[in-house]
Amino acid sequence: MRPRKFGIRVSDSDATEGYTLYSPLWRPYTYLLNMDGEVVHEWELPANPGGYARLLPNGNLFYACTTEGGPPFQGGASGGLIREVDWTGNVITEYRDDWQHHDFRRLENGNILYCGWELMPEEAAKRVQGGIPGTELPEGMFNDFFKEVTPDGETVWEWHTYEMDIEDYPIHPTNARRVYAWMNTCFPLENGDVLISLRQINTIAIVSKSTRKISWIRRDDSWGGQHDCQRLENGN
């Protein structure tokens, strides 16, 4: 069945005024919508979006889109090509990592922070608990990382989920064992640390830039695969 009516369905006078930036996952466009649900601007992408898109302070669009050559499995919000484009779509900068997925950020220093997948070291994979038995891929188990890279592609620092106390954070029993632990957020904090969300293990954590260790971590299986955690201005 398909709905007969499309576009805005509810307009609440208490809604926050402003525009909504919207990137449908299976359509190669990013739209800017007004309060009436009307498209006031759009950007055509070279492929389907790979996660979120954001407007930068200079008014340019910062987006990721899908590429070929990534991991040997299908994952929602798989990206690969990260670009900054102007209002009319002209490319200002770009960076490519075919294994990038979900979240990516333009930092104040001009660098790019992003999440990615990689093949997990065999010794680390042996330590992973939980998940649905027998759901590993023929290539092995995969895990996540985040990296900060310069516009020229030089890695400034990085962190990998195999650096966790793996045994203390098993994969939830309803999730497959193909990826540990499915990072869908890399939110930069003011001091350079990074707040991450790990969906497969219902965990959020802060990774210290100075020590590359986890400085704060919480797990709650009632979250049910949380996404896009961010620190608010009030510290919550």
N, C-alpha and C positions, 0 to 999 in steps of 0.2 A: 504494500500500500504506500502511496505517496500523499503528502499533505497537499490540499488544494491551494492553500494560501502560503505565500513566502514573504520574507522581509520581516519588519517589526510586527510583533503580535501584542506586546504590552508596553505601554508608555506610562510610567509612574512619575508623578510630579516630584517625588522625593529622590529620584535618581540623580546622581552627581552629574553636573553639567560638563560637557566636553565631547571629545571625539573618541572613537574606538578604532584601534588598528587591528585588523582581522586578516589572518592568513589561513584559509581553508586548506586542510592537509593534503587533499587530492586534487587541487586545482592550481595551476601556476600563476597565481595572482596574489597580491596583497592589497587590501582595500582599506580606505579611511572612511568611516561612517559617521554621520552626524546623529543628533539625538532623535531624529525621525527615521533612522535606519536607512537613510539615503547615502549612496556612494558619492562622496565629494571629491575623491581622488583615488587613482589606482595605479599600481605598478605591475607590469607584466614581467614574470620571472623566466629564466631559461629552463626551469624544470619545477616540479612540485616543491613546496616549502619543506625544509628540514628543521622543523621546530618553530620557535617563535621568531617574530620580526619586531624591530623596535625603531622608533624615531630617535635620532641623536639630537643633542642640543642645538646643532647647527641646521636642523631641519632635514638632513639627509636620512635615508632609510638604510638600516643595517639588517641584513637578512642572510639566511642560509638556504640553499636548495640542494636537492638530491643529485648525486653523481653516480657513475658506475665504478665498480672496482672496490666496493666496500666489503664488509664481512659476509660470510656465507650463510646468512640468515636474514629474514625480513624483520625489520624493527620499526615501529611507529616513530616518526620524526627523525628518520635517517637523513643526514645532510651530506656534507662534503665540500661544498663551495660556499665560502663566506664572503660577502661583498658589502661595501658601502657604495650606495648610488645616490645621485642627486634627485631633485624633484621630478625630473623628466627621465630618469633611468640611466643616465650616463655613469659609467663605472669610475669611482674615485680610487678605491683600493680593493684588492681581493686576496684571499688566502685559501688554499685547498688542502684538505685532509679527507680522503674518501671515507674514513672511519669516524668522522665527526657525527655527533647525533644530539638531538634535543637542544641543550642550552649553549649560548655563546654570548659574550659581552664585549663591548668596546670600553676599555678602561680609560681613565682620565689621562694617563700617560701615552695614549694612542695604541697601546698593545691590545691583543685579543686574548680573552680567556674563553676556553671552550671545553666541552665534554667530548670524550671519544671512547670507542671500544678498542680492544686489543686481545690477542690470544694470551690466556693466562699461563704463567709458568707452571709446568707440570707439578712441581713440588707444592706450590700454593694450591693448585686445584685439588690435590689429594686431601687438603685440610678442610675443604668446604663441606658443611653439613646441611641436611635438610633438602627440600625440594622434592620433585616427583622423580623417583628412581628411574634410571635408564633414559633420561631425556637429554643427556649430553649429546653434542654433535660429533660426527666422526673426526673432525679436526681437533676436538678437545673442548675444554671450557673456556669461555671468554670472560673478561672483566673490564672495568671502566677505568678511565683516568681523566684528569683535567690538566690542561697545559696553559701557561701564559706564554705567548709568542709575540715577537716584534712584528711590525708590518712587513719586514723582510723575511720572516719565517724563522728567526733564531729563537730557540726555546730559552726562556728566562728561568722558569721553574715549573715543576710538574709533580703530580702525586697520583698514585695508583691504588685501587681498592685492595690489591693483594698485600698492601702494607698494613692493613687493619689486623686486629686480633680476630682472625677469620673464624676460629672455633666458637667465639662468643656471639657471633651474629649469623646464625644459620639462615638459609633461604627459607621463606615461608613455604609450608608443605603443599600449598596449591599452585606454586610457581614451578616452571621448568628449570632444569639445572644447566641450561645453555649459557647463561650469563650470571656472573656474580659482580655487582649487586644492582646493576641498572641505574646509573646516575642520570637523573633528569633535571637537576639544577646545579649550577655553579655560580653562586651569588657572591660577588666581591664585597667585603667589608672595608670600612674606612682605613683600618690598620694594615690592609693587605692580606688578611686571612680570607678564607673562602668557606662559605656556608654551602653544604651539599645536601641533596636529597637522594636516598638510595631506595628505590621502589621495591625491589625484590626482597629486601630484608626489613622494610617498614622502619627505616632509620633516617634520622637527620643528624648532621655532625658539622663541626667547625674544624678545619685544618689550618694549623698555624703556619704562616709563611716562613717565620724565622727558624722553626724547628722541624717543619714538615711532619709533625705529629698531630694526632687528633687532640684538641684541647677541650672539646665539649662534645657529648654525644647522647642521643636519646633514641630509644626504640619503643614502639607501641604498635602491636599487631592490629589493634582496633583502627588504626589509620587506614588500613586497606590499600596500600600502594599510593601514598601521597605524592603529589607533584608540586613543583614550582614554589618551594618554601623561600621566603624573603624576610629580612629583618626590617621592621617598621621603624619610622623615625623616633618613636617613643621607646625603642629598645626591645619591644616584644617580637 
